[in-house]
Amino acid sequence: MKKILKLIICIIIFSFIDVNAATLTFEGPDKIHQGTSGNQKIMLNTLAGEKIIKVEFELDLDANYTSYGISKTPHVLGELKLDKSILSASNDSTLSGELGTLIVTNNTGNNNLAIIKIKNILFTFEDDTTHSGTDYSKQITLTTATTVAPKPKSNNALLSNLTFSKGNITPKFVNNITDYKVFGIKDTIKTITINPTCDNCTTTIKCELGCNNVNNQYRPSLEIGKNIIKITTLSESGNNSMDYLITIYRGETSDNSSYLSNIEIEGFKLNEKFEKKDLDYTLEVPNDLTELVINAIPEDDKAKVEIKGNDNLIVGDNVITITVTSSETEDVNIYNITVTRLEVGEIISTTTAVIEKDDDNNQTLLIIMIVLGGLIIIGISAYFIFFKKKKNDKKKPEIITDEGNIKKKSKETEVSIKENDLVDELNMTDKKVKPTIDDALADLMTTKELLLDEK
């Protein structure tokens, strides 16, 4: 009996429920001002699972104070008219969403109401069954024209953004921060473009130091090193202004640097010559030393410098770190010094002295001196090889006596030699007779006696 009662109740409830809940409605403004139009979209609303392929309806419009226009959504087939509309789906699809638009224009000079309706609705489903929809009406308020007060001019003089075609800005842009620096511009880049954005103000740019922007204020020409630019803003109302100062660096600069300019160690010198971009160094200290006093000098005196590991040195290798953090950016460089504390009795090894780099003038002078020295050596060598030898060749051989003395040639000897030569020339035709050994010895003795007499 209870089951039968429940079944009867369910039948009664479902008899009052519209299982096909599809509806047509208007979607648009509820108020339209005089001389303006409001678009009212004709919307087909369906529940999940409902597949409607065609819909028919009529539009009932109050035209006393309004004029109307109507347009169909492109993907819908059929005709959309004021008196009778028949719309269907395209390409075997179903209908849903926006079917068209009713354009209502307010032509009244007074405050009135307009009522628009959709009635006599008939839905056709995919299985060719049909169902009548519920009529829908909407009330629109028509208002007279009102005078719109002019929008007050803005007093805001803050930039909304600031960018540059080259370089990195620091700190990150915030409109109420007025001082910035721009790094990372190579020295080969001569100009950059500045892009200030102001929502309710005007901007002007002027070079204060270094740069020049006579031809184009937003594209200044930069000098090597520091350039200071001022961006001035003026609010829309003219009541407020702001000055933004931008320091732009072309090429390398010590400002905002994360490098050291030198490392000084009390009582010691590093084994290597310090170069700011060389991060690794070595040092030996005696056994009785357990702590080092280090003065790390940053390029930018505002940079943060932190030294660790310079105390409680153990025997053997110790690594001291010097961390340098840029004053404005997140750039960090870490220098490492490997310090060797020697054993008891061990002597510090002799290290090669650091050779300082000569400047260009010293190098040029050294080259000139080497060239001149070479020319002098070549000249002296040539003199001894050629001129001295030739002079020696002109000297006649000396006559040496039996006692080892050099015999001076007298005029008589020279005359005697010349006479003998003449006799030889006159007797050239005579038959030469080979002298005997006795004749040769006699001639030798005679010549010796002559030499002794001359002496």
TACORSUL-V909428 format. One record per residue. N is the residue number from 1. SS is DSSP state (alpha for helix, beta for strand, coil for the rest). PHI is phi in degrees with one decimal (NA if undefined). Layout:
((N,SS,PHI) (N,SS,PHI))
This chain:
((1,coil,NA) (2,alpha,-64.1) (3,alpha,-65.9) (4,alpha,-66.2) (5,alpha,-64.8) (6,alpha,-63.4) (7,alpha,-65.4) (8,alpha,-65.2) (9,alpha,-62.3) (10,alpha,-61.6) (11,alpha,-63.2) (12,alpha,-65.4) (13,alpha,-63.8) (14,alpha,-67.2) (15,alpha,-69.6) (16,alpha,-96.8) (17,coil,-96.7) (18,coil,-86.0) (19,coil,-71.7) (20,coil,-99.2) (21,coil,-95.4) (22,coil,-63.3) (23,beta,-139.8) (24,beta,-113.1) (25,beta,-139.1) (26,beta,-101.2) (27,beta,-133.0) (28,coil,177.8) (29,coil,-68.2) (30,coil,-91.0) (31,beta,-138.2) (32,beta,-129.3) (33,beta,-79.5) (34,coil,-56.2) (35,coil,80.9) (36,coil,-119.9) (37,beta,-119.0) (38,beta,-128.3) (39,beta,-85.4) (40,beta,-110.8) (41,beta,-75.8) (42,beta,-90.9) (43,beta,-109.3) (44,beta,-98.1) (45,beta,-107.0) (46,coil,-125.4) (47,coil,-92.4) (48,coil,-60.1) (49,coil,95.7) (50,coil,-79.3) (51,coil,-124.2) (52,beta,-101.7) (53,beta,-108.1) (54,beta,-153.7) (55,beta,-141.4) (56,beta,-122.8) (57,beta,-163.6) (58,beta,-125.6) (59,beta,-110.5) (60,beta,-113.3) (61,beta,-123.9) (62,coil,-87.5) (63,coil,-102.9) (64,coil,-66.5) (65,coil,-121.0) (66,beta,-135.5) (67,beta,-127.3) (68,beta,-131.6) (69,beta,-138.3) (70,beta,-146.9) (71,beta,-144.9) (72,beta,-99.2) (73,coil,-68.4) (74,coil,-57.8) (75,coil,-79.0) (76,coil,-101.3) (77,beta,-93.6) (78,beta,108.4) (79,beta,-122.7) (80,coil,-115.9) (81,coil,-128.4) (82,coil,-69.0) (83,coil,-85.1) (84,coil,-148.6) (85,beta,-123.2) (86,beta,-129.5) (87,beta,-121.2) (88,beta,-139.4) (89,coil,-80.5) (90,coil,-108.0) (91,coil,57.4) (92,coil,57.6) (93,coil,-100.8) (94,coil,-119.9) (95,beta,-91.4) (96,coil,-171.8) (97,beta,74.5) (98,beta,-75.0) (99,beta,-101.0) (100,beta,-177.3) (101,beta,-135.6) (102,beta,-104.3) (103,beta,-99.3) (104,beta,-107.6) (105,beta,-112.6) (106,beta,-84.3) (107,coil,-107.4) (108,coil,-83.3) (109,coil,-101.3) (110,coil,-123.3) (111,coil,-80.6) (112,beta,-142.3) (113,beta,-119.0) (114,beta,-126.1) (115,beta,-118.0) (116,beta,-118.3) (117,beta,-132.7) (118,beta,-121.8) (119,beta,-140.7) (120,beta,50.9) (121,beta,-87.5) (122,beta,-136.6) (123,beta,-101.5) (124,beta,-115.0) (125,beta,-94.2) (126,coil,-62.3) (127,coil,-88.3) (128,coil,68.3) (129,coil,-79.5) (130,beta,-124.0) (131,beta,-154.5) (132,beta,-82.5) (133,coil,-94.2) (134,coil,-86.0) (135,coil,-61.8) (136,beta,-135.3) (137,beta,-133.7) (138,beta,-142.0) (139,beta,-104.7) (140,beta,-117.9) (141,beta,-88.4) (142,beta,-102.7) (143,beta,-114.7) (144,coil,-73.8) (145,coil,-66.0) (146,coil,-119.0) (147,coil,-81.1) (148,coil,-87.8) (149,coil,-66.1) (150,coil,-61.8) (151,coil,-68.9) (152,coil,-65.1) (153,coil,-71.3) (154,coil,-75.7) (155,coil,-97.3) (156,coil,-77.6) (157,coil,-114.7) (158,coil,-84.5) (159,coil,-69.4) (160,coil,-93.9) (161,beta,-164.2) (162,beta,-150.7) (163,beta,-132.7) (164,beta,-133.8) (165,coil,-69.3) (166,coil,-138.8) (167,coil,92.1) (168,beta,-118.7) (169,beta,-89.5) (170,beta,-143.8) (171,coil,-70.7) (172,coil,-60.2) (173,coil,-64.2) (174,coil,-135.9) (175,coil,-61.3) (176,coil,-95.7) (177,coil,-95.4) (178,coil,-110.3) (179,beta,-120.4) (180,beta,-139.8) (181,beta,-128.2) (182,beta,-124.2) (183,beta,-116.6) (184,beta,79.7) (185,beta,-101.3) (186,coil,-64.5) (187,coil,-68.6) (188,coil,-82.0) (189,coil,-88.7) (190,coil,-94.7) (191,beta,-151.2) (192,coil,-137.0) (193,coil,-104.3) (194,beta,-103.5) (195,beta,-121.5) (196,beta,-85.5) (197,beta,-114.4) (198,coil,-133.5) (199,coil,-72.3) (200,coil,-131.7) (201,beta,-151.0) (202,beta,-109.2) (203,beta,-130.2) (204,beta,-134.6) (205,beta,-123.0) (206,beta,-136.1) (207,beta,-81.1) (208,beta,-97.4) (209,beta,-152.0) (210,coil,84.2) (211,coil,-79.8) (212,beta,-142.1) (213,coil,-135.7) (214,coil,-64.7) (215,coil,-81.2) (216,coil,-149.2) (217,coil,-64.7) (218,coil,-90.9) (219,coil,-136.0) (220,coil,-75.8) (221,beta,-88.1) (222,coil,-99.2) (223,coil,-87.5) (224,coil,-63.4) (225,beta,98.9) (226,beta,-90.2) (227,beta,-131.3) (228,beta,-114.7) (229,beta,-121.9) (230,beta,-114.4) (231,beta,-104.4) (232,beta,-107.9) (233,beta,-112.5) (234,beta,-134.1) (235,beta,-64.6) (236,coil,-59.6) (237,coil,-77.5) (238,coil,82.5) (239,coil,-87.5) (240,coil,-127.2) (241,beta,-145.4) (242,beta,-139.4) (243,beta,-119.0) (244,beta,-109.9) (245,beta,-102.2) (246,beta,-119.5) (247,beta,-99.2) (248,beta,-111.1) (249,beta,-106.1) (250,beta,-101.3) (251,coil,89.6) (252,coil,-73.2) (253,coil,-149.4) (254,coil,-82.6) (255,coil,-61.7) (256,coil,67.0) (257,coil,-71.4) (258,coil,-112.1) (259,coil,-110.8) (260,beta,-92.4) (261,beta,-94.3) (262,beta,-170.7) (263,beta,-124.2) (264,beta,-112.3) (265,beta,-120.0) (266,coil,-60.9) (267,coil,86.1) (268,beta,-142.0) (269,coil,-127.5) (270,coil,-62.0) (271,coil,-66.3) (272,coil,-107.1) (273,coil,-70.7) (274,coil,-73.3) (275,coil,-131.2) (276,coil,-60.5) (277,coil,-93.4) (278,coil,-90.4) (279,coil,-101.8) (280,beta,-121.4) (281,beta,-142.3) (282,beta,-133.3) (283,beta,-162.5) (284,beta,-113.5) (285,beta,-130.9) (286,coil,-69.1) (287,coil,-66.1) (288,coil,-80.2) (289,coil,-104.9) (290,coil,-118.7) (291,coil,-148.0) (292,coil,-117.9) (293,coil,-97.1) (294,beta,-117.2) (295,beta,-114.2) (296,beta,-96.2) (297,beta,-101.3) (298,beta,-79.2) (299,coil,-64.2) (300,coil,-100.6) (301,coil,-66.2) (302,coil,-93.0) (303,coil,-68.6) (304,beta,-90.2) (305,beta,-120.8) (306,beta,-130.1) (307,beta,-111.2) (308,beta,-132.4) (309,coil,90.4) (310,coil,-90.1) (311,coil,-124.0) (312,coil,54.5) (313,coil,-69.7) (314,coil,-98.9) (315,coil,-67.7) (316,beta,111.2) (317,beta,-88.0) (318,beta,-128.9) (319,beta,-108.8) (320,beta,-100.2) (321,beta,-111.0) (322,beta,-122.1) (323,beta,-99.6) (324,beta,-114.7) (325,beta,-113.5) (326,coil,-57.0) (327,coil,-71.8) (328,coil,-127.8) (329,coil,-114.1) (330,coil,-95.8) (331,coil,-66.0) (332,beta,-136.6) (333,beta,-126.9) (334,beta,-118.8) (335,beta,-92.3) (336,beta,-118.0) (337,beta,-117.1) (338,beta,-87.3) (339,beta,-102.8) (340,beta,-101.0) (341,beta,-89.6) (342,coil,-75.3) (343,coil,-72.2) (344,coil,-61.2) (345,coil,83.9) (346,coil,-77.2) (347,coil,-100.1) (348,coil,-61.5) (349,coil,-69.3) (350,coil,-75.9) (351,coil,-105.3) (352,coil,-66.4) (353,coil,-62.8) (354,coil,-71.7) (355,coil,-88.0) (356,coil,-74.0) (357,coil,-77.3) (358,coil,-68.7) (359,coil,-78.3) (360,alpha,-62.2) (361,alpha,-66.6) (362,alpha,-64.0) (363,alpha,-63.7) (364,alpha,-63.6) (365,alpha,-62.5) (366,alpha,-63.7) (367,alpha,-62.7) (368,alpha,-63.2) (369,alpha,-64.8) (370,alpha,-64.6) (371,alpha,-64.4) (372,alpha,-62.9) (373,alpha,-60.1) (374,alpha,-62.9) (375,alpha,-64.5) (376,alpha,-64.1) (377,alpha,-62.7) (378,alpha,-62.8) (379,alpha,-64.4) (380,alpha,-63.4) (381,alpha,-62.0) (382,alpha,-63.8) (383,alpha,-60.0) (384,alpha,-68.6) (385,alpha,-75.0) (386,alpha,-100.5) (387,alpha,-72.9) (388,alpha,-67.0) (389,alpha,-65.9) (390,alpha,-64.1) (391,alpha,-64.6) (392,alpha,-67.2) (393,alpha,-66.1) (394,alpha,-75.0) (395,coil,-71.5) (396,coil,-82.3) (397,coil,-64.0) (398,coil,-82.5) (399,beta,-93.8) (400,beta,-104.1) (401,coil,-83.5) (402,coil,-65.0) (403,coil,-82.1) (404,coil,90.7) (405,coil,-93.7) (406,beta,-84.8) (407,beta,-87.4) (408,coil,-81.0) (409,coil,-83.5) (410,coil,-96.2) (411,alpha,-64.4) (412,alpha,-64.2) (413,alpha,-62.5) (414,alpha,-63.8) (415,alpha,-65.5) (416,alpha,-61.8) (417,alpha,-65.5) (418,alpha,-63.1) (419,alpha,-63.5) (420,alpha,-62.0) (421,alpha,-63.7) (422,alpha,-65.3) (423,alpha,-61.5) (424,alpha,-64.0) (425,alpha,-66.5) (426,alpha,-70.3) (427,coil,-100.2) (428,coil,-64.2) (429,coil,-85.2) (430,coil,-70.2) (431,coil,-73.4) (432,coil,-75.0) (433,coil,-111.5) (434,coil,-70.4) (435,coil,-68.9) (436,coil,-82.7) (437,alpha,-65.8) (438,alpha,-65.1) (439,alpha,-61.5) (440,alpha,-65.8) (441,alpha,-65.0) (442,alpha,-65.7) (443,alpha,-61.5) (444,alpha,-63.8) (445,alpha,-66.0) (446,alpha,-62.4) (447,alpha,-64.6) (448,alpha,-66.7) (449,alpha,-64.9) (450,alpha,-61.2) (451,alpha,-65.2) (452,alpha,-67.2) (453,alpha,-65.2) (454,alpha,-62.1) (455,coil,-67.7))
